[in-house]
Amino acid sequence: DILREILGLSPEETVQVEEVGKKFRWAISPYYASLIDPNNPLDPVKLQSVPQTAELAPGTGEDDPMAEEFTSPAPRITRRYPDRLIINVTNICPMYCRHCQRRRNIGEVDRHSPQEDLVAALDYIRENPEIRDVLVTGGDALMLSDQQLDWLLTELDNIPHVEIKRLGTRSLVTMPQRVTPELCAVLAKHPPLYINTQFNHPKEVTPEAARAADALIRAGAVLGNQAVLLKGINNDKHVMKKLNHELLKIRIRPYYIFHAKQVTGTGHFLTSIEEGLEIMEHLRGYTSGLAVPAYIINAPGGYGKTPMLPEYLISHGKEKVYIRTWEKRVFEYPNAQ
């Protein structure tokens, strides 16, 4: 009853949550729940966190559309690119987002990856000197304890060819209280460190999130945002521009806008590609380049990120090209040989 009151659930919505919960696990942090407007059934925070019966609708989604299970050369590793890879360290998050790409991993039991698997993953990295960039994710990388993070980052620091480390976390959005002085002291020991998070709506950029971002930046981390384009939440050019402006104000660089993946139970969040391109058209030229992330589709089958761009090159030849500006003016430009 308390949860129903906090989340502003109608009796019908309560039944929906119970029904969906039989198939897909859900959890929400008290902090993120506090951001919900109980009087708005279309609240963007609520839509990301509270189950809907639309999740049970038949569709074309897959459990693993990025074929992560088939691009894993060693335990807990996903590798799609020549010089970088992912280590999956946990299936735990402060909140289980309804659009999660890895909801197949969110089972009945919360668990971190076994130590022996992480040791095997580190051995794989040591044996492949072309790996220069390692992304630690999950789940949410910050669900590891400070001690576990310190151990793993130290191991990566001791591999000479690993140049940078990245953490994937949504804790800044869903539980910024995780960013403690103790955590920051650990992270400060392991530069260069990049942290990618996922703010999807301006409403999520709160004073608490700003304080967490400031603490991480003071610890030496570089912060980037990887938004997901979600129907009914941010598939609006004004909302996305506002989000990017708010992020820059707290020193988080808009990095990617991901087209939502076709994951089982998430079809109601899918938008058209044209909507994404329209958003990019509205950003490019209308705001500073710092506020213009890359719009990305993950190719099915594990074939990696593919940028989606409006057409600015109209035609090209050996001597000249024709280009279109953000104002849709077409110009001739010399093509040097």
N, C-alpha and C positions, 0 to 999 in steps of 0.2 A: 504493500500500500504506500509506503514512504517513497519507494522508487517510482511508482506510478505517478505520485504527486509531483516529484521533482522533475520528471521527464515530461509531464503534461500529457499523459496517455489517456485517451478515451477508453471506455470499455471495449470498443471494437479493436482499437490499437493494442490493448493488453492481450486480447485473444490472438492477434497477429504475432505479437512478440513470442508468445508461448508456442505457437504453431511452428514458426520459423526456427525457434530455438531447438526444436527436436532434430533438425537437420544441420543447421549451421550455428556454431557456437557464437555467443556474443558476450561482450563485457565493455564497460565504460568506466572511466576514472571519475571520481567525484568532482575533480576540477573541470573536466570537459563537460560533464553533465550540468555543471553550474552555468555554463555558457548558453544553454538552451533556453529559448523563449517558450514557456509552456503554452502560451496563447497563440502560437504560430505553428500550425501543422506542417508548414513548408520551411521551417527554420533550417538553414543550411548545416548547422551543427547537428541537429536532430537527424536529418536525412543521412548523414555520414555515419551515425552511431547507433541508431535504433532500428532493429529489423523491420522489414516490410514484407507483406505476402508476395510482392513482386519478385522476391528472391526465389520463390518456389515455382514461378512461371516457367514452362518449357521454353527452351531457347537453343541457340547454336553455340553457347559457350563451352569452353573446355576447362578441365581442372588445372591443366598445366599448359597454357597456350604458348609459353616461351620455351617449352621443351627443356626445362631446367634439369629434369631427371635424366635427360639423354645428352646433356652437355657437361657431365660431371666426371672428370678424369680421376678424381680422388675423393675420399669422404668429405662431405660438406662443402665441396668446391663446385662452382659453376664457372665455366670458361667459354666465352664466345669470341674473344679478341686475342690478337697476338701478344700484347704486352700487359694485360691486366686480367684480373679475375675477382670472383666473389668468394668470401668465406661466410657460410651461414652458421651463426653461432648459437641461435636460440629460436624457439617458436613462440616466445612470449612477447607481448606488447602491453602497454598501459591500457590500450583500448583496441578492440578488434573492429577495424573499419569495415563498413559494409561493402566497400568496393575493392577489398584486399585482393591483390594478385596471387597471394600465396595462401589463400584460405584453406587449401587442401592440407596445409601443414598444421592448421590450428585444430588439433584434436581434443580429446577429453582431458589430456594430461599436459600440463605446462612442463617444459623440459628445456634445459640447455643442451647443446651438443656435447656428447661425451668427450672427456679429455683425450682419450686415445684417438678419436676422430680428428680433433684439432691438431694433435701431434702429427698425424699422417698428412693432414692438409699442409702444415708447415714444411714437412719433409718434401712434399711435392713442389712447393715454391722454391725451396733450396735447390732442388734438382733441375729447375727450369730458369736459367739466368736471364731469359728474356722478359721475365715478369718484373715490372718496375712499379706497378700500381696495384694495391690490394684494398678492396672494399670489404669491410667487416659489417655484416648486416644480419637480418633474421627473417621474421621477428624484428625486434628493435634492439640494436646493438647496446644501447644504454641500459637494457635490462640485466646485463651482466653486472656483477658486483664490481666495485672499484678495484679490488684485488685481481679479479679475473681479467679485467681490461688491462691493468698494468702488466700482468704476465704476458698476455697476447701481444700487446704493442711492443713490449721489450723484445720478445722473440722476433717480431718483424723488423725491429730496429737493428737486430743483430744479423740480418741477412743483407749482405752488402749491396745486392742489386735491387733491393726494394727501395725506391726513391721516395714514394709518398704513400701515406695511409689515409683511408677514408672510412668514416663511420656513417652508416645509414640509420637514422632515428627519426621518429615522429614525437619524441618526448617533449620537445619544445612546444608542440601544439597541444598534446593530450595530457601531459603531466610535467610542466616545466619545473616543478619542485624537485625533480630528479637531479637537476643541475645544482649540485651543492659545492661548497668550497673544497671539500675533500675530493670530489670528482674532478674539479678543475685543476687541483694540484697534481693529480695523476696525469691528466691530459697534457698539462704544461711540460711534462717530462719527455714528450714524444713528438716533437716537430719533425718534419712538416705534417700537419694533420688537417684534413678537410672534413667537414661535417655537412652532409646533405640531409635536409629535412623536407617536410611536406605540409605547407600551408595551402589550403584550397579556397579560402574565403577571407575577406578582410576582417570579418568578425572574430577570426581566430588570432589576429594580431593584437594581443592584449598587453597590459602593463607587465603581467607575469611573464609572458613570452619574451617581451623586450628585455626584462632583467636577466632571464636565462641566456638570451643571445649575447648580451653585454658581458656576462661572466665568461662564456666560452671564448669570445673574442679576446678578452683580457688574458685568457689562458693560452692564447696563440693560435686558436683554431680559425680557419677560414670557412665561412658559412655560405651555403647555397641552397636554393629552394627548388624542389622538383614537384610542381603542382600536377594534379591529374585533372583533365578536362571532364567534368561530370555534369550530366543533364540535370537541370533544376537547381544546381549549386553555383556553378561558375561559368556556364556556357553563355556568357554575356560579355560583350566587349568592354562595357563600362566597369563591370565587377572585376574582370581580370586586370584591367589597368589600375583600378583602385588597389587591388591586392598587391601588385608589383610596386606601386608607390609606397604603400605602407611597409612593405618588407625592406625597401631601400632605406627608409627612415630609421630602421633598427639594425641596419648594416648587414642584411641578408640579401645576397645577389640572386635575383630570379635567373635560374639556370635552365630548367626545362619546363615545358608544358607537355605532359605525356597524354597522348590520345588513350582513352581508357581501353584496357585490354578486354578481350572477349572471354572473361572468366565465368565459369558456371555460377549462376545466381546473381549476376550483376548487369544483366541486359538492360534494366531500366535506367542505368546510368549512362548508356552509350549515346553519343552524339554523332552527327554527320561530320565527315572530314571538312566539308565546306564551312561548317561553323568554326572549326579551328582556324582555317585559313582566313576567315573574316576577322577573327580576333587578331591574328597577326597583322593583317592589313591596317587595323585600327591602332595597333601599337607602333608599327614602323613609321617613323616620321612625325607621328603625333605626340610622341614622348621620347625621352632620351634613350640612347642605346642601352644604357644600364638597366632600363626597365623592360627590355625586349628579350625574353628567353627564346630558346630554340623550341619549335613545335616538332614533336617526335612521335613516330609510330614504331612500335617494336614489331619487326617482321615476324610472322608466325613461324613456328618450327625452330625457334632459337637462332635466327639469322641476324639478330642484332638491331640496333637503333637506326632508323631511317629518317632524316630530316624532311619535313614537309614545308615548302616555301611557296608563297605567291610568286607568279611569274614576273620577274623584273627584266629578264633578257628576252626581248621580243623576237629578234632574229640576229644572226651573225654571219659575217663573211670574212674573207681574208683581209680586206682593207677597212671595213667598218662594221660596227654593230649598232643595233637599235635597242635602246633601253627605256624602261618605263619608271618614272619616279613615284614616290609615295603619293603625290598629288595626281597621279595618272597622266602625267605629261610624257610624251614620247620624244626622245632626242636621238640624234645620230652622234656616234662617238667613234673616233679613229681607233683602229685595231693595229697596234704596232706589230711589226714582224721582226 
